[in-house]
């Protein structure tokens, strides 16, 4: 009798074969109603972008997506929260994430939604450089916008969480909020996500926050949902452990009951857990001029 059993696929990362690894990072597939979440975000974001005083599509560079949406809270010399959208560095746009400004604006924090060029048009190293360029632009133009240039905080969701963590190395940044972020690029490079990214070994080593921990980085608050994919949770836990060993100012909040999309409700609500995390960062870093 012939044995027709197929051999197990070779493991590529932490004992996972390629199909298992792909599923471990496919947030959209893990949340059945993810398209409905995105539709609601777009609808609310259109309303927020229409608010009085909003400055839309302000260029900070020459590329098409190098633009900022600035949403004022109405508070003189307010702190600024710069939000970086997700989409695995290859999809989505700043326009659909204006809804995330609701919580910060309610507390007198101005919000800037930062656009950046997507892969495969550019490499991840180019995206990181664009974020740094935008932060420098914002600080240099703080007086024009009306916020306190000495109190810039950066945050982001998913891939934006990765970019926010990297940006905590920038001298313009006083603190960061990384929501459901990616902190080690190794599994990304081994998965389906790498086709447009084309990550090389140098980018994995120099653009993975977990591999570039050092003294002097701004305080960073991590948050992840209790119902998120286990790899997303592991990324945050592992990064926090590494930061603890290095004695760096990194905290981690688990938000029970939240999946990869619902977690942002905690930034929308003025009394939400993520809004609270941002407020604690702001309170701990008063203006140096004040």
N, C-alpha and C positions, 0 to 999 in steps of 0.2 A: 504494500500500500504506500502510495507516494505522500510525503508530508507536504501539504500545500500552505502551511503557515508562513506568513511573510515575516522577514526579519524586522526587528524593531528599528525605527529610524534612529540615526546617530544623534546623541545629545550635542547641542551647540552652546548651551549656557545653563549653568546651575542644574544640570540633569534634564533640561527640557530639550526636546527636538524642535526643529524649526516651526512646525505647525503649532505646537504648544506655546512656544515663545511668541509667535505672532498673536495668538489669542490672548496671551497674558498682557499685551499692551494695546489691544483693540478696545478702547473705551466706548466707542460708538456701538459696537456689536454687543457689549456687555450691558448696555442700558437700552432696552427695547424701544422706549419712546423718545430716544435722543433727538429725532427730527422735530418732535413737538417742542422740546426744550429750546432748540435753536430758533424755531419760529416765534416763540414767545419772546425770546431775547431780542430778536430783530424788531418786533413790534414795539416793545418798551423802549429800546434804544432810539428808535426814530422819534419817539416823544421827547426823550431826554435831549437829543441833539437839537430839538427845536426850541429849547429853553431860552429865555431872554439872556443876552450877554454871551452866549456860546460863540466861540471862535473856531470855525471848522476848517479842516484841511490846511492848516498853517504849515508851510514847507520848512523843514529843517535841513534838507539836502536837495539834490538834483533828481534823484530817482523818483518814479511815479508814486511809490508807496511811502516815501520819506516825508510823511505829513503827521501833524498832531491835531487832535481835537481838544480844545481847552474849554473846560466847564467851570465857571467861577461860582463860589459859594456865596459871595456877597460880603465876605469878611475881609477887612483890610489886612494886608500882609499875612494872609492865611498860609498854613502849611500846604505843601503840594504833594498829592499822591499820583504817581505816574503808573498807569496800568498797562500791562503787556498781555495781549491776547494769546490764546492757545490755538492749537491746530497742528501740532507736531511740526512746527516751523514751515509748513507747506500748504496751509489752507487757512481760511477765515480772514477777517479784516477788523480793524479797530472800530469801524462803524457799527458793528453788531454787538459791541460790548459796552456801549455807553450806559446801559442799564446798571452796570456794576458801580456807577458813581453815586447811586441813590444814598447809600449808607454814609459814605464820607461827606457828601455835600450837606447832609442833615446836621453834621457836627462842625460846620464851618471850615471844612478842608476842601481846597480846590482840587480838581481832578484833570489830569492830562492823559488822553488815550493815545498811545503811541503806535503808529503804523510802521511796518518794516517790510522789506522785500522778502519774498518767499522762495524757498527751494522749489525747483532746481535752477531758477534763474541766478541765484547766488549761493555760495557755500554758507555753512553755519558761522564760520569765522567772520564773514561779511555781515551777517545779521547782528552778531555781537558788537561789531564795530559801529553799525548803524545806531544801536541802542546807546552806546557811549557818546556818539555824536549828538544824538537827540538830547541827552541829559546835559551835555555841555551847552547846547543851544538854549535850553530852558533856563539854566542858571544865568547865562549871560543876558537873557531877556526878562529876568524876573521883574524888574521895575516896570517894564512895558505891560506885562500881563497883570501885575499887581500882587503877586504872591511873595512870600518870604524866601528869597533865594538861599537862605541858610538852613531851610527846613524842607528838603526834598526827600521824599520816601518813595520807594519803588516796590511794586507788587505785580504779580501775574499768576495766571492759572494754567496748569498743564505745561505745555512748552514755554508759556510765559513765566511759569514758576521757575523753570530753569534759567531763563534770561534774567529774571529778577535776582536770583541767587548770584549769578555771575556779576551783575551790576553792583552788588554790595562791595565790590572791590574798587568802585569808582569814588574819588574824593568828593564828588558832589552829593553822594547819597548818605543820609543819616540813619537809614534803617530799611529793611526789606520784609515783605510778606509773600512767601512762596506757597501757593495753594496747589495741592495735588501735583507737585513738580517732579521733574526728572533731574537727578543729580549725578548719575553715572551714565555716560553715553554708550558704554560697552554693549549692553543688550539691544540698544537701538540700532547700532551698527550691524548686529547679527540678525536683525529682523526685517520684515517686509518694509518697514519705515525707511530703510536706508537707500532704497532705489533712487528717490529724488535727492536725498541728502548727500550721498557719496562720502560719508565720513571717512577720514583717513586716521591713521594711528596718532598723528600729531594732534588732530582736533579732539580725539577721544581723551588724550592725556591733558591737554591745555584748556579745554572748554567744559570739562566735567567738574562741577563745583566740588564733588567729593574728592577730587584729585588735586585740587588747588587751594586747600585750606591753609591759611596763614594768619598770623597776627595782623591786626589793623583793619580787618574787614568790618563793615558796619553790622550792628546787631541784626539778626535774621530770625523771623518767626516762621516756622513751617506749620502747615495745616493739611490734614488729609481726612477723607471721609471713612467712616467705619464700614461702609458697604462698597468701597472701591475695590478694584482688582487687587489681588494680593501683591503683585509686583509693584504697583503704585504705592501701596502701604510700606512695602519693604524698602523702597527707594528712600522714603522719608525717614524711616527708623534707622536705616544704615547710615545715612548722612548725619543724623543727630548724634549717633554713637561716635562717629569719627570726630565730629566737632567737640563733643564732650571730652574725648581723649586729648584733644589739642587745646582744651581750655578756652574755646571760642564761644561768643555770645549767641548761641543758637537754641531756640526752644521749639517744642513740637506739641501741637494740639490735635488730638483725635476728635472728630466730630461724629458721634454716633448717629446712625440712621441715614447718613448722607452718601449718595453715590457721586460719580465724577461730575455730574451736571448740577444736581440739587445743592451741592456744597456752596455754590455762589449765592444762593438765597441768603446765606449768613453774612454776605457783604452788602446785599441789597437792603436788608433791614437795618434801620438805625440802631436797634438793640441786638443785632446779630453777633454771633461769636467772632466772625472775621472782622467786623467793624470794631469790636472790642479790641482785637489784636492790634489793629492799626492805631487805635486811640492810645493804647499802651506804649507803642513805639514812639508816637508823637510826644506823649507826656514825658518819656524818658530822655528826649533829645530836644530840650528847649532851644530857642534861637541863641546862637553864640553872641548875637548883638544885643540880646535882651537880658 
